[in-house]
Amino acid sequence: SPNALREYSSNSQIDGVIDAVVVAGLYPNMVHAEKTSRTDPPSLWYRKERVHFHSSSINHKVVNLDSAYCAFYEKFAFGNRTYIAATSLAKPFSLMLFGKSMLVRHLERKVLVDDFITLKVAAQTGVAFRELRYEIETLLQEMISSAGDSRAKRSNQKKMVEGVINLLSN
C-alpha cells in the first residue's frame, strides 16, 4: 500500500538527496567539466577522453554548470565525437561519500577520489568525510548483522541517516 512505502520515500523531495542517489547509482561514470570561456559550454573529459553532452541531455546547452563533475548513464560515439546522455550534476559531498577510495591532500587543500576526481575542499572537510564514510560502513554492517534487533540500535541508525540527509540537503 502507498502508506507502507511512505517511510521509504520521505526524502524524495530533497534535491540534494536525489542527486546523491543518482551519483551513487551511476558512479564511476563521471566526467570533469573544465570552463574555458564565459560564453562557451565547458569542455568535458571522461578520464582522458574528450566527450560532449548529447542534445538529449538536460545539460546540453548549459554554459555555466553548478558543479565541475557530472554523472552520466550512457556514453556513445557518433561520427568523430563521443557523447554522453542522461546526465546529472555531481556535488562534491556526494562524490566524497560514494567514491571508492579517498585521499586527503592536506597541504594542497584537495581531496582525491579514486585517482581521477580532484576536489578543492579544506582538509578538515576531507577528513570529516573519510570518518563519515567509515561510520556509514560500520552502520550498514550493523544493520545487516542485527536485522530485527533492539530499538536503541535502530534509533542510533536513524540518527546517522538523518545526519547524512541533512548534510546532503545543504
Contacts in CASP RR format, 6 or more apart in sequence:
PFRMAT RR
TARGET T0000
AUTHOR 0000-0000-0000
METHOD contacts of the structure
MODEL  1
SPNALREYSSNSQIDGVIDAVVVAGLYPNMVHAEKTSRTDPPSLWYRKER
VHFHSSSINHKVVNLDSAYCAFYEKFAFGNRTYIAATSLAKPFSLMLFGK
SMLVRHLERKVLVDDFITLKVAAQTGVAFRELRYEIETLLQEMISSAGDS
RAKRSNQKKMVEGVINLLSN
11 17 0 8 1.000
11 165 0 8 1.000
12 18 0 8 1.000
14 165 0 8 1.000
14 168 0 8 1.000
14 169 0 8 1.000
16 91 0 8 1.000
16 94 0 8 1.000
16 168 0 8 1.000
16 169 0 8 1.000
17 165 0 8 1.000
17 168 0 8 1.000
17 169 0 8 1.000
19 88 0 8 1.000
19 89 0 8 1.000
19 90 0 8 1.000
19 91 0 8 1.000
19 94 0 8 1.000
19 168 0 8 1.000
20 91 0 8 1.000
20 93 0 8 1.000
20 94 0 8 1.000
20 97 0 8 1.000
20 98 0 8 1.000
20 168 0 8 1.000
22 71 0 8 1.000
22 88 0 8 1.000
23 71 0 8 1.000
23 88 0 8 1.000
23 90 0 8 1.000
23 91 0 8 1.000
23 94 0 8 1.000
23 95 0 8 1.000
23 98 0 8 1.000
24 94 0 8 1.000
24 97 0 8 1.000
24 98 0 8 1.000
25 71 0 8 1.000
25 98 0 8 1.000
26 71 0 8 1.000
26 72 0 8 1.000
26 73 0 8 1.000
26 88 0 8 1.000
27 71 0 8 1.000
27 98 0 8 1.000
27 99 0 8 1.000
28 99 0 8 1.000
28 100 0 8 1.000
28 114 0 8 1.000
29 71 0 8 1.000
29 72 0 8 1.000
29 73 0 8 1.000
29 75 0 8 1.000
30 46 0 8 1.000
30 69 0 8 1.000
30 70 0 8 1.000
30 71 0 8 1.000
30 72 0 8 1.000
30 90 0 8 1.000
30 95 0 8 1.000
30 116 0 8 1.000
30 117 0 8 1.000
31 44 0 8 1.000
31 45 0 8 1.000
31 46 0 8 1.000
31 51 0 8 1.000
31 69 0 8 1.000
31 70 0 8 1.000
31 72 0 8 1.000
31 84 0 8 1.000
32 44 0 8 1.000
32 45 0 8 1.000
32 46 0 8 1.000
32 68 0 8 1.000
32 69 0 8 1.000
32 116 0 8 1.000
32 117 0 8 1.000
33 42 0 8 1.000
33 43 0 8 1.000
33 44 0 8 1.000
33 65 0 8 1.000
33 67 0 8 1.000
33 68 0 8 1.000
33 69 0 8 1.000
33 70 0 8 1.000
34 42 0 8 1.000
34 43 0 8 1.000
34 44 0 8 1.000
34 45 0 8 1.000
34 68 0 8 1.000
35 42 0 8 1.000
35 64 0 8 1.000
36 42 0 8 1.000
36 43 0 8 1.000
38 63 0 8 1.000
39 63 0 8 1.000
40 63 0 8 1.000
41 53 0 8 1.000
41 61 0 8 1.000
41 62 0 8 1.000
41 63 0 8 1.000
42 63 0 8 1.000
42 65 0 8 1.000
43 50 0 8 1.000
44 50 0 8 1.000
44 51 0 8 1.000
44 52 0 8 1.000
44 53 0 8 1.000
44 70 0 8 1.000
44 84 0 8 1.000
45 51 0 8 1.000
46 75 0 8 1.000
46 82 0 8 1.000
46 84 0 8 1.000
47 116 0 8 1.000
49 82 0 8 1.000
50 82 0 8 1.000
51 75 0 8 1.000
51 82 0 8 1.000
51 83 0 8 1.000
51 84 0 8 1.000
52 81 0 8 1.000
52 82 0 8 1.000
52 83 0 8 1.000
52 84 0 8 1.000
53 59 0 8 1.000
53 60 0 8 1.000
53 62 0 8 1.000
53 83 0 8 1.000
53 84 0 8 1.000
53 85 0 8 1.000
53 87 0 8 1.000
54 60 0 8 1.000
54 76 0 8 1.000
54 83 0 8 1.000
54 84 0 8 1.000
54 85 0 8 1.000
56 85 0 8 1.000
56 86 0 8 1.000
57 72 0 8 1.000
57 84 0 8 1.000
57 85 0 8 1.000
57 86 0 8 1.000
57 87 0 8 1.000
58 87 0 8 1.000
58 88 0 8 1.000
59 65 0 8 1.000
59 70 0 8 1.000
59 87 0 8 1.000
59 89 0 8 1.000
65 89 0 8 1.000
66 89 0 8 1.000
67 89 0 8 1.000
67 90 0 8 1.000
67 91 0 8 1.000
67 92 0 8 1.000
69 89 0 8 1.000
69 90 0 8 1.000
69 92 0 8 1.000
69 95 0 8 1.000
69 117 0 8 1.000
70 84 0 8 1.000
70 87 0 8 1.000
70 88 0 8 1.000
70 89 0 8 1.000
70 90 0 8 1.000
71 87 0 8 1.000
71 88 0 8 1.000
71 89 0 8 1.000
71 90 0 8 1.000
72 84 0 8 1.000
72 85 0 8 1.000
72 86 0 8 1.000
72 87 0 8 1.000
72 88 0 8 1.000
73 85 0 8 1.000
73 86 0 8 1.000
73 87 0 8 1.000
74 84 0 8 1.000
74 85 0 8 1.000
74 86 0 8 1.000
75 82 0 8 1.000
75 83 0 8 1.000
75 84 0 8 1.000
76 82 0 8 1.000
76 83 0 8 1.000
76 85 0 8 1.000
77 83 0 8 1.000
92 111 0 8 1.000
92 119 0 8 1.000
92 121 0 8 1.000
93 129 0 8 1.000
93 167 0 8 1.000
93 168 0 8 1.000
94 168 0 8 1.000
95 113 0 8 1.000
95 117 0 8 1.000
95 119 0 8 1.000
96 102 0 8 1.000
96 111 0 8 1.000
96 113 0 8 1.000
96 119 0 8 1.000
96 121 0 8 1.000
96 126 0 8 1.000
96 129 0 8 1.000
96 133 0 8 1.000
97 129 0 8 1.000
97 132 0 8 1.000
97 133 0 8 1.000
97 136 0 8 1.000
97 164 0 8 1.000
97 168 0 8 1.000
99 113 0 8 1.000
99 114 0 8 1.000
99 117 0 8 1.000
100 113 0 8 1.000
100 114 0 8 1.000
101 113 0 8 1.000
101 114 0 8 1.000
101 115 0 8 1.000
102 111 0 8 1.000
102 112 0 8 1.000
102 113 0 8 1.000
102 114 0 8 1.000
102 126 0 8 1.000
102 129 0 8 1.000
102 130 0 8 1.000
102 133 0 8 1.000
103 111 0 8 1.000
103 112 0 8 1.000
103 113 0 8 1.000
104 111 0 8 1.000
104 123 0 8 1.000
104 126 0 8 1.000
104 127 0 8 1.000
104 130 0 8 1.000
105 111 0 8 1.000
105 112 0 8 1.000
105 123 0 8 1.000
106 123 0 8 1.000
109 120 0 8 1.000
109 121 0 8 1.000
109 122 0 8 1.000
109 123 0 8 1.000
110 118 0 8 1.000
110 119 0 8 1.000
110 120 0 8 1.000
110 121 0 8 1.000
111 118 0 8 1.000
111 119 0 8 1.000
111 121 0 8 1.000
111 125 0 8 1.000
111 126 0 8 1.000
111 129 0 8 1.000
112 118 0 8 1.000
112 119 0 8 1.000
113 119 0 8 1.000
132 164 0 8 1.000
132 167 0 8 1.000
135 160 0 8 1.000
136 160 0 8 1.000
136 164 0 8 1.000
139 157 0 8 1.000
139 160 0 8 1.000
142 153 0 8 1.000
142 157 0 8 1.000
143 157 0 8 1.000
146 153 0 8 1.000
END
